[in-house]
Amino acid sequence: METIKFTFNWNKKLETDTFTTIRLENPYKYKLGEVYNIIQVEKGINRMRGEGKIIELCSIKLHQLKEINCYLDTGYGMDATKDILYKMYPGKDWSQQKLYYMLIQKVKNTVCTTLDLFPAGGC
């Protein structure tokens, strides 16, 4: 099963059953209807946050982001969210780069643990 990693729990979204994420477009990795391990990296340790299914997948460009999307995803407005993306993905041509705005729903009945499962990068 593929993994979606989060290095920061923006807007405490990983505490909810359904949340968004903005990622570089990658049709080979991110697929509508697929289930992924949701991992949060905390202090170099990968923490399993459950399994999540992509239930909505929108291909957009940076200029198409709206305030509502930004606040829901990061808890910050559009300008701050764009700055976050610039830092996360340096060197991209943002006039051409496509993004995925995804809605992920946690899969019920998956076992989540707060134990440190494995070192970062060893997933």
Buried (B, 14 or more C-beta within 10 A) or exposed (E): EEEBBBEEBBBEBBEEEEBBBBBBBEEEBBEEEEBBBBBBBBEEBBBBBBBBBBEEBEEBEBEEBEEEBBBBBBEBEBEEBBEBBEEEBEEBEEEEEEBBBBBBBBBEEBEEEEEEBEEBEEE
